[in-house]
Amino acid sequence: MPETETGTGAGIGSIIYINGPVVKAKHLETSKVREMVVVGEKKLIGEIISLEGDIGTIQVYEDTIGLKMGEEVIGTGKPLSVKLGPGIVSHIFDGIERPLSKIYDLGNQFIPEGIGLISLDKEELWDTRLTVKEGDFLESGAIFAEIEETSMLLHRAMVPPTLRGRVIRVMPDGKYTIEDTLLILSDEKGQTHNIKMSQEWPIRQPRPVKQRIPLEKLLVTGQRVIDTFFPLAKGGTSGIPGGFGTGKTITQHQLAKWSDADLIVYIGCGERGNEMTEVLEDFPKLKDPKTDNPLMDRTILIANTSNMPVAAREASIYTGITIAEYFRDMGYNVAVMADSTSRWAEALREISGRLEEMPAEEGYPAYLASRLAAFYERAGYCQNLNGSEGSVTIIGAVSPAGGDFSEPVTKSTKRIVGNFLALDRELAHARHFPSINWLLSYSNYIPVLSDWFKENISPEMMGIRAKLMGILLEENKLMDIVKLIGEDVLPDEQRIILEIARIIKIGFLQQSAYHSRDLYTGLPEQYNMLKVIKNLYDRAYSSIKKGIPLSKVKEEGLFSDIIMMKYNISAEKPELFKELIDRINNYYDSLENMYKEGSTDEG
């Protein structure tokens, strides 16, 4: 057990109760709530979650098969923490940050009990450049060294948030392990501290920041329905609920692949193993669209599949968010994908049941909403302790049973998040992906991002978006009439709304994750596509108002080409958008002139 050492004065208890991952032990009067412990002869990792007298209730993060009454429980004197330093990016960990590739290399296809809290490689050497000198006074969180961790990420070693002091010794540039001392600090009390490039942090405690900054920057995802209709701010929160088969996982994969975050932390929380296998197989092959480097060079994967211990599933999202906060403190924009928070809530429910707590709605614990809120609250755009700015954006998938959005996890998530992307089963069955229902979804970030769109894209973009959204809402009302008495009874002014809504849905909102040109659309191209559709609507509606019949206004070839523009127009040829607009204008100019001349001749 070299990796799970006991702390000074660690409490030693004796097991008196075992119920799955929940264990009780006596003689723990000197222990603390949330203290990490090692349980039994196999040295299983656990955490004290409650104390009553000298009896402690322990949540065990490994399989308890074979555990016996009377075995020892030894305290470590510290809370459950993760090691933070070089060697995290491009790797895959389990729910308590144990590297799965290292466990596999040791000859284990499954995680063996008692392997300990192994984490980052302590022997790997990293090229390190120190950026401070003797005599410098370093505040908490100050950056003192730089390590090129991957081709896309410069790792910035920082003073732990709990320390500050004057540098009395600095090591020369060179190759060091994460356990080597790089500098020595003397604090205000005269005590010296050896500072390494790695540090530990309790997973349930948010890392401190200097201040939170109002959200005002867009997280660009390349997904048209999100960027334009339901935008997400950097540092914001998003919930993606949807029943089985509606595309939650593939939507999160698209966001992980194409969003402009500096780093992606993907948490597979209780999902099927084959879905995580797909991630592991796909991501190493993918190229980052901005740098053409492997996408894994800016990705961290945390896998806690449905067959892994349920308690570790509960801890996995805290492990992921703590890692994200660590890289935020370096000045990076981090996006956290939690797939899915429903499986995490099910872990809460199972553990709560074993603890014999009073159940609330659908058996979930009464504190479900507050736990969800505490998790999403760790998102934000912040000024860090070292003066840099960084953000953590949380995108959580929700898997409501039967697609019922009134169940507790979805309801609680909807109250908390600022962006809600409701996936629709009917759209998914119609092969419309992403199956985001534009009537049930919302984004509270539109007002705060309006200035960003004005400055970076166009002052008109949000106005065009509002107009096209109005067309979709009007089409929804008209469809109730169409279902009752058919489309033919509608006047042409309303029928053209149905036609334009069809173009918006198929030509803009629908986006293929497997088409080489359609899988990612830059914001300038999204704006130009909106302009083309708006221009078509304005000219077609104007012609209808002038008495021209719909059969002439709806030119099949023109409407079809506008639907297909997402496949045919690329960022390298923006002039093709202008050609489409000119074609629209020329067609309706000639059409209106023809009808005008015809009416003059009759006169």
Buried (B, 14 or more C-beta within 10 A) or exposed (E): EEBBEBEEEBBBBEBBEBBBBBBBBBBBEBBBEBBBBBBBEBBBBBBBBEBEEBBBBBBBBBBBEEBEEEBBBBBBBBBBBBBBBBBBBBBBBBBBBBBBEBBEEEEEEEBEBBBBBBBBBBEEEBEBEBBBEEEBEBBBBBBBBBBBBBEBBEBBBBBBBEBBBBBEBBBEEEEBBBEBEBBBBBEEEEEEBEBBBBBEBBBBEBBBBBEEBEBBBBBBBBBBBBBBBBBBBBBBBBBBBBBEEBBBBBBBBBBBBBBBBBBBBBBBBBBBEEBBEBBBEBBEEBEBBEEEBBBBBBBBBBBBBBEBBBBBBBBBBBBBBBBBBBBBBBBBBBBBBBBBBBBBBBBBBBBBBBBEEEEBEEEBBEEBBEBBBBBBEBBBBBBBBBEBBBBBBBBBBBBBEEBEBEBBBBBBBBEBBBBBBBBBBEBBEEEBBBBBBBEBBBBBBBEBBBEBBEEBBBEBBBBBBEBBBEBBEBBEEBEEEBEEEEEEEBEBEBBBBBBBBEBBBBBBBBBBBEEEEBBBBBBBBBBBBBBBBBBBBBBBBEBBEBEBEBEEBBBEEBBEBBBEBBEEBEEEEEEBBEEBBEBBBEBBEEBBEEBEEEEEEEE
